[in-house]
Amino acid sequence: MDLILPSSGLIIWQLIGFLALLFLLMKFAWKPILAALDEREKSIEDALKSAEIARNEMANLKAENEKILHEAKIERDAMLLKASDTAKQLIEEAREKAVEEGAKMIENAKAAIETEKKAALEEVKVQVSVLSLEIAEKLLKKNFSEDAAQKALVEELVKELKLN
């Protein structure tokens, strides 16, 4: 039973050693250990508060970023709509201008064609007149090559003049 139950002297010496150790620890180590634990607890609380503040700031920044992104998308959509409207307007103006220019070109071409047509008709008339005169001259020369035919024509013309 010696192994299981210690002797009373051993228990007393162990108790004295324990109490001395407890006294020394309380006198010299207890306050620094408690101060270290308090400091550790305080630093953990500060770290938790800092983490909470950082988490709140991150949430605020995320919300602000989403707001800015949303505003940028709205502004982009507005710019695209404005650009689309401007492009449509420019295309419409260009189409109208092209139609006007086409109409002017058609009118100018019609006027040029009409002018050329009139000039061609005048030239044809002049040519016909010249040819008619040449033909008449040749016919008259042939018909009036004799003196008797010339005298008959003159007498006929004189009679017509007296009658009128």
N, CA and C atoms as an extended XYZ file, in Angstrom:
492
Properties=species:S:1:pos:R:3:atomname:S:1:resname:S:1:resid:I:1 pbc="F F F"
N         0.806       -1.175        0.000 N   MET     1
C         0.000        0.000        0.000 CA  MET     1
C         0.860        1.254        0.000 C   MET     1
N         2.081        1.100        0.167 N   ASP     2
C         2.958        2.263        0.161 CA  ASP     2
C         2.934        2.987       -1.175 C   ASP     2
N         2.720        2.225       -2.129 N   LEU     3
C         2.719        2.852       -3.457 CA  LEU     3
C         1.454        3.675       -3.675 C   LEU     3
N         0.372        3.245       -3.135 N   ILE     4
C        -0.885        3.937       -3.374 CA  ILE     4
C        -1.061        5.070       -2.361 C   ILE     4
N        -0.761        4.898       -1.102 N   LEU     5
C        -0.941        5.916       -0.076 CA  LEU     5
C         0.420        6.467        0.322 C   LEU     5
N         0.632        7.758        0.151 N   PRO     6
C         1.912        8.308        0.563 CA  PRO     6
C         1.949        8.504        2.085 C   PRO     6
N         3.091        8.652        2.603 N   SER     7
C         3.231        8.838        4.051 CA  SER     7
C         2.860       10.265        4.419 C   SER     7
N         2.558       10.491        5.669 N   SER     8
C         2.087       11.800        6.110 CA  SER     8
C         3.205       12.835        6.048 C   SER     8
N         4.438       12.470        6.250 N   GLY     9
C         5.555       13.417        6.157 CA  GLY     9
C         5.702       13.928        4.739 C   GLY     9
N         5.533       13.026        3.801 N   LEU    10
C         5.644       13.430        2.391 CA  LEU    10
C         4.528       14.401        2.035 C   LEU    10
N         3.356       14.146        2.554 N   ILE    11
C         2.218       15.026        2.263 CA  ILE    11
C         2.492       16.402        2.855 C   ILE    11
N         3.039       16.489        4.050 N   ILE    12
C         3.299       17.775        4.706 CA  ILE    12
C         4.363       18.538        3.917 C   ILE    12
N         5.437       17.866        3.564 N   TRP    13
C         6.490       18.557        2.789 CA  TRP    13
C         5.980       18.993        1.404 C   TRP    13
N         5.189       18.198        0.837 N   GLN    14
C         4.608       18.595       -0.472 CA  GLN    14
C         3.669       19.781       -0.281 C   GLN    14
N         2.927       19.791        0.825 N   LEU    15
C         2.020       20.900        1.099 CA  LEU    15
C         2.819       22.167        1.371 C   LEU    15
N         3.917       22.068        2.130 N   ILE    16
C         4.757       23.243        2.410 CA  ILE    16
C         5.377       23.748        1.095 C   ILE    16
N         5.872       22.865        0.279 N   GLY    17
C         6.465       23.255       -1.013 CA  GLY    17
C         5.425       23.922       -1.931 C   GLY    17
N         4.245       23.342       -1.900 N   PHE    18
C         3.179       23.904       -2.743 CA  PHE    18
C         2.803       25.296       -2.278 C   PHE    18
N         2.651       25.459       -0.915 N   LEU    19
C         2.276       26.764       -0.387 CA  LEU    19
C         3.375       27.790       -0.636 C   LEU    19
N         4.637       27.372       -0.512 N   ALA    20
C         5.744       28.298       -0.790 CA  ALA    20
C         5.732       28.711       -2.260 C   ALA    20
N         5.531       27.726       -3.089 N   LEU    21
C         5.469       28.030       -4.523 CA  LEU    21
C         4.278       28.936       -4.824 C   LEU    21
N         3.147       28.662       -4.169 N   LEU    22
C         1.966       29.484       -4.368 CA  LEU    22
C         2.219       30.904       -3.884 C   LEU    22
N         2.886       31.063       -2.723 N   PHE    23
C         3.209       32.377       -2.187 CA  PHE    23
C         4.134       33.135       -3.140 C   PHE    23
N         5.166       32.463       -3.605 N   LEU    24
C         6.107       33.108       -4.532 CA  LEU    24
C         5.409       33.509       -5.857 C   LEU    24
N         4.592       32.627       -6.325 N   LEU    25
C         3.873       32.937       -7.574 CA  LEU    25
C         2.937       34.113       -7.367 C   LEU    25
N         2.237       34.148       -6.201 N   MET    26
C         1.309       35.245       -5.939 CA  MET    26
C         2.082       36.544       -5.745 C   MET    26
N         3.226       36.476       -5.098 N   LYS    27
C         4.000       37.666       -4.806 CA  LYS    27
C         4.655       38.225       -6.067 C   LYS    27
N         5.228       37.362       -6.878 N   PHE    28
C         6.032       37.848       -8.012 CA  PHE    28
C         5.408       37.612       -9.402 C   PHE    28
N         4.721       36.538       -9.614 N   ALA    29
C         4.278       36.195      -10.972 CA  ALA    29
C         2.794       36.454      -11.212 C   ALA    29
N         2.012       36.462      -10.161 N   TRP    30
C         0.560       36.561      -10.358 CA  TRP    30
C         0.168       37.875      -11.041 C   TRP    30
N         0.671       39.012      -10.578 N   LYS    31
C         0.328       40.312      -11.163 CA  LYS    31
C         0.807       40.422      -12.618 C   LYS    31
N         2.030       40.034      -12.934 N   PRO    32
C         2.449       40.120      -14.342 CA  PRO    32
C         1.647       39.179      -15.240 C   PRO    32
N         1.292       38.002      -14.717 N   ILE    33
C         0.499       37.064      -15.521 CA  ILE    33
C        -0.885       37.649      -15.776 C   ILE    33
N        -1.527       38.199      -14.699 N   LEU    34
C        -2.836       38.811      -14.858 CA  LEU    34
C        -2.766       40.040      -15.771 C   LEU    34
N        -1.695       40.831      -15.629 N   ALA    35
C        -1.522       42.011      -16.482 CA  ALA    35
C        -1.357       41.571      -17.942 C   ALA    35
N        -0.599       40.520      -18.159 N   ALA    36
C        -0.396       40.010      -19.518 CA  ALA    36
C        -1.716       39.489      -20.079 C   ALA    36
N        -2.484       38.769      -19.229 N   LEU    37
C        -3.784       38.266      -19.686 CA  LEU    37
C        -4.741       39.429      -19.999 C   LEU    37
N        -4.749       40.457      -19.118 N   ASP    38
C        -5.598       41.624      -19.367 CA  ASP    38
C        -5.184       42.339      -20.661 C   ASP    38
N        -3.874       42.473      -20.808 N   GLU    39
C        -3.369       43.116      -22.021 CA  GLU    39
C        -3.727       42.301      -23.258 C   GLU    39
N        -3.588       41.012      -23.157 N   ARG    40
C        -3.942       40.119      -24.276 CA  ARG    40
C        -5.440       40.225      -24.578 C   ARG    40
N        -6.264       40.229      -23.544 N   GLU    41
C        -7.709       40.342      -23.722 CA  GLU    41
C        -8.069       41.676      -24.381 C   GLU    41
N        -7.394       42.746      -23.900 N   LYS    42
C        -7.636       44.064      -24.454 CA  LYS    42
C        -7.228       44.128      -25.931 C   LYS    42
N        -6.075       43.551      -26.253 N   SER    43
C        -5.618       43.583      -27.646 CA  SER    43
C        -6.554       42.765      -28.542 C   SER    43
N        -7.098       41.658      -28.004 N   ILE    44
C        -8.052       40.853      -28.780 CA  ILE    44
C        -9.336       41.654      -29.005 C   ILE    44
N        -9.817       42.336      -27.968 N   GLU    45
C       -11.017       43.167      -28.111 CA  GLU    45
C       -10.779       44.297      -29.115 C   GLU    45
N        -9.597       44.937      -29.004 N   ASP    46
C        -9.262       46.001      -29.965 CA  ASP    46
C        -9.210       45.460      -31.387 C   ASP    46
N        -8.630       44.282      -31.539 N   ALA    47
C        -8.549       43.671      -32.869 CA  ALA    47
C        -9.940       43.350      -33.394 C   ALA    47
N       -10.820       42.849      -32.514 N   LEU    48
C       -12.194       42.560      -32.937 CA  LEU    48
C       -12.932       43.842      -33.325 C   LEU    48
N       -12.734       44.919      -32.524 N   LYS    49
C       -13.361       46.194      -32.860 CA  LYS    49
C       -12.826       46.730      -34.186 C   LYS    49
N       -11.534       46.631      -34.363 N   SER    50
C       -10.922       47.092      -35.620 CA  SER    50
C       -11.447       46.279      -36.798 C   SER    50
N       -11.583       44.977      -36.590 N   ALA    51
C       -12.113       44.119      -37.659 CA  ALA    51
C       -13.557       44.497      -37.979 C   ALA    51
N       -14.336       44.781      -36.954 N   GLU    52
C       -15.724       45.180      -37.172 CA  GLU    52
C       -15.791       46.520      -37.911 C   GLU    52
N       -14.943       47.468      -37.493 N   ILE    53
C       -14.890       48.771      -38.173 CA  ILE    53
C       -14.475       48.580      -39.634 C   ILE    53
N       -13.454       47.749      -39.852 N   ALA    54
C       -12.990       47.482      -41.219 CA  ALA    54
C       -14.088       46.815      -42.039 C   ALA    54
N       -14.818       45.879      -41.429 N   ARG    55
C       -15.908       45.203      -42.124 CA  ARG    55
C       -16.993       46.217      -42.510 C   ARG    55
N       -17.322       47.132      -41.566 N   ASN    56
C       -18.313       48.163      -41.869 CA  ASN    56
C       -17.833       49.099      -42.977 C   ASN    56
N       -16.560       49.474      -42.907 N   GLU    57
C       -15.993       50.335      -43.951 CA  GLU    57
C       -16.010       49.627      -45.299 C   GLU    57
N       -15.685       48.363      -45.316 N   MET    58
C       -15.709       47.590      -46.564 CA  MET    58
C       -17.132       47.512      -47.121 C   MET    58
N       -18.098       47.314      -46.221 N   ALA    59
C       -19.490       47.273      -46.676 CA  ALA    59
C       -19.895       48.627      -47.258 C   ALA    59
N       -19.481       49.721      -46.580 N   ASN    60
C       -19.779       51.060      -47.091 CA  ASN    60
C       -19.102       51.298      -48.440 C   ASN    60
N       -17.835       50.891      -48.548 N   LEU    61
C       -17.111       51.059      -49.808 CA  LEU    61
C       -17.752       50.226      -50.920 C   LEU    61
N       -18.171       49.034      -50.573 N   LYS    62
C       -18.806       48.174      -51.580 CA  LYS    62
C       -20.114       48.813      -52.047 C   LYS    62
N       -20.908       49.317      -51.090 N   ALA    63
C       -22.165       49.971      -51.458 CA  ALA    63
C       -21.892       51.214      -52.306 C   ALA    63
N       -20.876       51.976      -51.924 N   GLU    64
C       -20.523       53.177      -52.691 CA  GLU    64
C       -20.031       52.808      -54.094 C   GLU    64
N       -19.217       51.753      -54.184 N   ASN    65
C       -18.737       51.289      -55.494 CA  ASN    65
C       -19.898       50.837      -56.367 C   ASN    65
N       -20.842       50.124      -55.781 N   GLU    66
C       -22.010       49.681      -56.549 CA  GLU    66
C       -22.826       50.877      -57.013 C   GLU    66
N       -22.959       51.884      -56.153 N   LYS    67
C       -23.689       53.094      -56.518 CA  LYS    67
C       -22.985       53.811      -57.672 C   LYS    67
N       -21.673       53.948      -57.580 N   ILE    68
C       -20.897       54.603      -58.640 CA  ILE    68
C       -20.989       53.806      -59.929 C   ILE    68
N       -20.904       52.490      -59.822 N   LEU    69
C       -21.013       51.626      -60.996 CA  LEU    69
C       -22.390       51.760      -61.641 C   LEU    69
N       -23.424       51.804      -60.810 N   HIS    70
C       -24.788       51.974      -61.326 CA  HIS    70
C       -24.926       53.321      -62.037 C   HIS    70
N       -24.394       54.383      -61.411 N   GLU    71
C       -24.450       55.711      -62.033 CA  GLU    71
C       -23.675       55.722      -63.344 C   GLU    71
N       -22.520       55.054      -63.369 N   ALA    72
C       -21.725       54.991      -64.598 CA  ALA    72
C       -22.476       54.247      -65.695 C   ALA    72
N       -23.181       53.168      -65.331 N   LYS    73
C       -23.967       52.433      -66.324 CA  LYS    73
C       -25.096       53.306      -66.868 C   LYS    73
N       -25.752       54.043      -65.981 N   ILE    74
C       -26.827       54.936      -66.417 CA  ILE    74
C       -26.265       56.001      -67.362 C   ILE    74
N       -25.128       56.573      -66.975 N   GLU    75
C       -24.510       57.607      -67.816 CA  GLU    75
C       -24.071       57.025      -69.158 C   GLU    75
N       -23.510       55.808      -69.140 N   ARG    76
C       -23.104       55.136      -70.381 CA  ARG    76
C       -24.310       54.899      -71.281 C   ARG    76
N       -25.409       54.413      -70.684 N   ASP    77
C       -26.619       54.170      -71.468 CA  ASP    77
C       -27.144       55.470      -72.068 C   ASP    77
N       -27.106       56.542      -71.264 N   ALA    78
C       -27.570       57.839      -71.766 CA  ALA    78
C       -26.683       58.312      -72.912 C   ALA    78
N       -25.370       58.133      -72.772 N   MET    79
C       -24.447       58.551      -73.824 CA  MET    79
C       -24.667       57.719      -75.089 C   MET    79
N       -24.883       56.423      -74.926 N   LEU    80
C       -25.128       55.572      -76.087 CA  LEU    80
C       -26.432       55.961      -76.779 C   LEU    80
N       -27.450       56.259      -75.983 N   LEU    81
C       -28.732       56.682      -76.558 CA  LEU    81
C       -28.572       57.995      -77.302 C   LEU    81
N       -27.849       58.927      -76.690 N   LYS    82
C       -27.619       60.222      -77.330 CA  LYS    82
C       -26.815       60.041      -78.615 C   LYS    82
N       -25.786       59.199      -78.556 N   ALA    83
C       -24.975       58.945      -79.753 CA  ALA    83
C       -25.811       58.293      -80.844 C   ALA    83
N       -26.665       57.373      -80.444 N   SER    84
C       -27.540       56.712      -81.422 CA  SER    84
C       -28.490       57.714      -82.057 C   SER    84
N       -29.080       58.579      -81.231 N   ASP    85
C       -29.985       59.600      -81.760 CA  ASP    85
C       -29.241       60.549      -82.695 C   ASP    85
N       -28.034       60.942      -82.292 N   THR    86
C       -27.235       61.836      -83.121 CA  THR    86
C       -26.884       61.163      -84.449 C   THR    86
N       -26.522       59.893      -84.382 N   ALA    87
C       -26.194       59.162      -85.611 CA  ALA    87
C       -27.413       59.064      -86.521 C   ALA    87
N       -28.572       58.767      -85.941 N   LYS    88
C       -29.793       58.710      -86.750 CA  LYS    88
C       -30.093       60.059      -87.379 C   LYS    88
N       -29.913       61.120      -86.597 N   GLN    89
C       -30.180       62.461      -87.102 CA  GLN    89
C       -29.209       62.799      -88.234 C   GLN    89
N       -27.926       62.474      -88.052 N   LEU    90
C       -26.943       62.745      -89.092 CA  LEU    90
C       -27.247       61.941      -90.354 C   LEU    90
N       -27.650       60.695      -90.179 N   ILE    91
C       -27.990       59.858      -91.331 CA  ILE    91
C       -29.196       60.439      -92.055 C   ILE    91
N       -30.199       60.876      -91.287 N   GLU    92
C       -31.405       61.462      -91.887 CA  GLU    92
C       -31.060       62.747      -92.630 C   GLU    92
N       -30.224       63.597      -91.997 N   GLU    93
C       -29.816       64.837      -92.653 CA  GLU    93
C       -29.034       64.547      -93.925 C   GLU    93
N       -28.130       63.577      -93.861 N   ALA    94
C       -27.341       63.215      -95.045 CA  ALA    94
C       -28.247       62.674      -96.144 C   ALA    94
N       -29.241       61.866      -95.759 N   ARG    95
C       -30.168       61.324      -96.748 CA  ARG    95
C       -30.968       62.452      -97.395 C   ARG    95
N       -31.476       63.378      -96.574 N   GLU    96
C       -32.228       64.504      -97.111 CA  GLU    96
C       -31.359       65.357      -98.029 C   GLU    96
N       -30.129       65.586      -97.599 N   LYS    97
C       -29.210       66.383      -98.416 CA  LYS    97
C       -28.920       65.659      -99.730 C   LYS    97
N       -28.747       64.349      -99.665 N   ALA    98
C       -28.490       63.569     -100.883 CA  ALA    98
C       -29.700       63.627     -101.814 C   ALA    98
N       -30.909       63.546     -101.237 N   VAL    99
C       -32.124       63.637     -102.060 CA  VAL    99
C       -32.194       65.022     -102.714 C   VAL    99
N       -31.920       66.073     -101.939 N   GLU   100
C       -31.938       67.430     -102.482 CA  GLU   100
C       -30.893       67.580     -103.580 C   GLU   100
N       -29.681       67.097     -103.320 N   GLU   101
C       -28.612       67.182     -104.313 CA  GLU   101
C       -28.987       66.391     -105.563 C   GLU   101
N       -29.590       65.223     -105.360 N   GLY   102
C       -30.030       64.412     -106.502 CA  GLY   102
C       -31.083       65.146     -107.314 C   GLY   102
N       -32.032       65.775     -106.619 N   ALA   103
C       -33.072       66.528     -107.308 CA  ALA   103
C       -32.461       67.699     -108.075 C   ALA   103
N       -31.505       68.394     -107.449 N   LYS   104
C       -30.836       69.508     -108.127 CA  LYS   104
C       -30.081       69.012     -109.357 C   LYS   104
N       -29.394       67.880     -109.193 N   MET   105
C       -28.644       67.324     -110.320 CA  MET   105
C       -29.590       66.922     -111.449 C   MET   105
N       -30.736       66.341     -111.085 N   ILE   106
C       -31.718       65.955     -112.103 CA  ILE   106
C       -32.250       67.196     -112.810 C   ILE   106
N       -32.568       68.247     -112.026 N   GLU   107
C       -33.063       69.489     -112.620 CA  GLU   107
C       -32.003       70.106     -113.527 C   GLU   107
N       -30.755       70.131     -113.054 N   ASN   108
C       -29.672       70.677     -113.876 CA  ASN   108
C       -29.499       69.853     -115.152 C   ASN   108
N       -29.588       68.540     -115.022 N   ALA   109
C       -29.451       67.682     -116.196 CA  ALA   109
C       -30.604       67.926     -117.161 C   ALA   109
N       -31.829       68.052     -116.614 N   LYS   110
C       -32.979       68.344     -117.483 CA  LYS   110
C       -32.789       69.679     -118.192 C   LYS   110
N       -32.329       70.693     -117.448 N   ALA   111
C       -32.104       72.008     -118.053 CA  ALA   111
C       -31.026       71.918     -119.125 C   ALA   111
N       -29.940       71.187     -118.835 N   ALA   112
C       -28.871       71.033     -119.820 CA  ALA   112
C       -29.376       70.285     -121.045 C   ALA   112
N       -30.173       69.255     -120.818 N   ILE   113
C       -30.735       68.493     -121.940 CA  ILE   113
C       -31.647       69.386     -122.767 C   ILE   113
N       -32.475       70.183     -122.098 N   GLU   114
C       -33.381       71.091     -122.806 CA  GLU   114
C       -32.596       72.116     -123.612 C   GLU   114
N       -31.531       72.649     -122.996 N   THR   115
C       -30.688       73.617     -123.702 CA  THR   115
C       -30.030       72.972     -124.914 C   THR   115
N       -29.489       71.789     -124.729 N   GLU   116
C       -28.855       71.068     -125.834 CA  GLU   116
C       -29.881       70.742     -126.913 C   GLU   116
N       -31.082       70.387     -126.478 N   LYS   117
C       -32.150       70.063     -127.437 CA  LYS   117
C       -32.499       71.296     -128.275 C   LYS   117
N       -32.656       72.437     -127.589 N   LYS   118
C       -32.966       73.679     -128.308 CA  LYS   118
C       -31.839       74.043     -129.257 C   LYS   118
N       -30.604       73.903     -128.777 N   ALA   119
C       -29.462       74.225     -129.626 CA  ALA   119
C       -29.426       73.296     -130.836 C   ALA   119
N       -29.700       72.010     -130.594 N   ALA   120
C       -29.700       71.051     -131.692 CA  ALA   120
C       -30.815       71.374     -132.682 C   ALA   120
N       -32.018       71.728     -132.193 N   LEU   121
C       -33.114       72.104     -133.074 CA  LEU   121
C       -32.774       73.346     -133.891 C   LEU   121
N       -32.157       74.327     -133.234 N   GLU   122
C       -31.760       75.543     -133.949 CA  GLU   122
C       -30.742       75.208     -135.022 C   GLU   122
N       -29.812       74.349     -134.674 N   GLU   123
C       -28.796       73.957     -135.652 CA  GLU   123
C       -29.428       73.206     -136.815 C   GLU   123
N       -30.396       72.317     -136.507 N   VAL   124
C       -31.090       71.582     -137.567 CA  VAL   124
C       -31.854       72.564     -138.456 C   VAL   124
N       -32.521       73.554     -137.826 N   LYS   125
C       -33.258       74.560     -138.605 CA  LYS   125
C       -32.313       75.331     -139.515 C   LYS   125
N       -31.176       75.719     -138.972 N   VAL   126
C       -30.199       76.461     -139.771 CA  VAL   126
C       -29.719       75.594     -140.936 C   VAL   126
N       -29.417       74.337     -140.622 N   GLN   127
C       -28.948       73.425     -141.673 CA  GLN   127
C       -30.037       73.226     -142.738 C   GLN   127
N       -31.294       73.046     -142.277 N   VAL   128
C       -32.397       72.877     -143.227 CA  VAL   128
C       -32.548       74.130     -144.079 C   VAL   128
N       -32.435       75.297     -143.429 N   SER   129
C       -32.545       76.554     -144.167 CA  SER   129
C       -31.443       76.674     -145.204 C   SER   129
N       -30.232       76.382     -144.788 N   VAL   130
C       -29.101       76.466     -145.701 CA  VAL   130
C       -29.301       75.503     -146.863 C   VAL   130
N       -29.688       74.264     -146.525 N   LEU   131
C       -29.906       73.279     -147.583 CA  LEU   131
C       -31.046       73.695     -148.505 C   LEU   131
N       -32.116       74.242     -147.912 N   SER   132
C       -33.249       74.699     -148.726 CA  SER   132
C       -32.826       75.802     -149.677 C   SER   132
N       -32.039       76.741     -149.142 N   LEU   133
C       -31.560       77.835     -149.986 CA  LEU   133
C       -30.659       77.327     -151.105 C   LEU   133
N       -29.800       76.394     -150.747 N   GLU   134
C       -28.902       75.842     -151.765 CA  GLU   134
C       -29.703       75.112     -152.840 C   GLU   134
N       -30.705       74.312     -152.382 N   ILE   135
C       -31.537       73.588     -153.349 CA  ILE   135
C       -32.306       74.574     -154.216 C   ILE   135
N       -32.881       75.613     -153.558 N   ALA   136
C       -33.640       76.610     -154.315 CA  ALA   136
C       -32.742       77.338     -155.311 C   ALA   136
N       -31.550       77.667     -154.852 N   GLU   137
C       -30.608       78.364     -155.738 CA  GLU   137
C       -30.275       77.510     -156.957 C   GLU   137
N       -30.033       76.225     -156.707 N   LYS   138
C       -29.689       75.327     -157.805 CA  LYS   138
C       -30.879       75.167     -158.756 C   LYS   138
N       -32.087       75.049     -158.170 N   LEU   139
C       -33.277       74.922     -159.006 CA  LEU   139
C       -33.503       76.193     -159.834 C   LEU   139
N       -33.352       77.338     -159.171 N   LEU   140
C       -33.562       78.597     -159.880 CA  LEU   140
C       -32.534       78.791     -160.999 C   LEU   140
N       -31.304       78.434     -160.683 N   LYS   141
C       -30.271       78.569     -161.702 CA  LYS   141
C       -30.605       77.695     -162.898 C   LYS   141
N       -31.099       76.486     -162.596 N   LYS   142
C       -31.427       75.559     -163.674 CA  LYS   142
C       -32.643       76.055     -164.455 C   LYS   142
N       -33.690       76.503     -163.734 N   ASN   143
C       -34.934       76.935     -164.369 CA  ASN   143
C       -34.765       78.266     -165.092 C   ASN   143
N       -33.965       79.146     -164.562 N   PHE   144
C       -33.844       80.485     -165.140 CA  PHE   144
C       -32.577       80.652     -165.949 C   PHE   144
N       -32.042       79.594     -166.385 N   SER   145
C       -30.856       79.710     -167.210 CA  SER   145
C       -31.211       80.270     -168.589 C   SER   145
N       -32.438       80.180     -168.942 N   GLU   146
C       -32.897       80.744     -170.220 CA  GLU   146
C       -33.487       82.133     -169.962 C   GLU   146
N       -33.325       83.042     -170.931 N   ASP   147
C       -33.816       84.415     -170.799 CA  ASP   147
C       -35.336       84.482     -170.831 C   ASP   147
N       -35.975       83.631     -171.580 N   ALA   148
C       -37.423       83.666     -171.690 CA  ALA   148
C       -38.074       83.311     -170.368 C   ALA   148
N       -37.549       82.376     -169.652 N   ALA   149
C       -38.119       81.972     -168.374 CA  ALA   149
C       -37.958       83.088     -167.378 C   ALA   149
N       -36.852       83.830     -167.456 N   GLN   150
C       -36.643       84.925     -166.524 CA  GLN   150
C       -37.634       86.047     -166.812 C   GLN   150
N       -37.897       86.331     -168.069 N   LYS   151
C       -38.812       87.403     -168.423 CA  LYS   151
C       -40.218       87.027     -167.994 C   LYS   151
N       -40.600       85.780     -168.137 N   ALA   152
C       -41.935       85.346     -167.753 CA  ALA   152
C       -42.129       85.490     -166.250 C   ALA   152
N       -41.143       85.157     -165.477 N   LEU   153
C       -41.220       85.266     -164.017 CA  LEU   153
C       -41.348       86.723     -163.616 C   LEU   153
N       -40.602       87.601     -164.246 N   VAL   154
C       -40.640       89.017     -163.905 CA  VAL   154
C       -42.010       89.570     -164.245 C   VAL   154
N       -42.583       89.216     -165.376 N   GLU   155
C       -43.902       89.705     -165.750 CA  GLU   155
C       -44.956       89.209     -164.769 C   GLU   155
N       -44.843       87.988     -164.376 N   GLU   156
C       -45.804       87.405     -163.412 CA  GLU   156
C       -45.718       88.127     -162.074 C   GLU   156
N       -44.542       88.421     -161.615 N   LEU   157
C       -44.345       89.126     -160.346 CA  LEU   157
C       -44.887       90.554     -160.452 C   LEU   157
N       -44.716       91.191     -161.578 N   VAL   158
C       -45.202       92.540     -161.761 CA  VAL   158
C       -46.723       92.550     -161.729 C   VAL   158
N       -47.359       91.589     -162.356 N   LYS   159
C       -48.823       91.484     -162.354 CA  LYS   159
C       -49.329       91.298     -160.915 C   LYS   159
N       -48.659       90.489     -160.149 N   GLU   160
C       -49.081       90.255     -158.751 CA  GLU   160
C       -48.940       91.526     -157.931 C   GLU   160
N       -47.938       92.311     -158.239 N   LEU   161
C       -47.722       93.542     -157.475 CA  LEU   161
C       -48.809       94.552     -157.795 C   LEU   161
N       -49.255       94.617     -159.011 N   LYS   162
C       -50.281       95.583     -159.401 CA  LYS   162
C       -51.617       95.171     -158.817 C   LYS   162
N       -51.864       93.929     -158.679 N   LEU   163
C       -53.140       93.450     -158.186 CA  LEU   163
C       -53.269       93.704     -156.679 C   LEU   163
N       -52.259       93.655     -156.022 N   ASN   164
C       -52.298       93.804     -154.559 CA  ASN   164
C       -52.409       95.231     -154.253 C   ASN   164
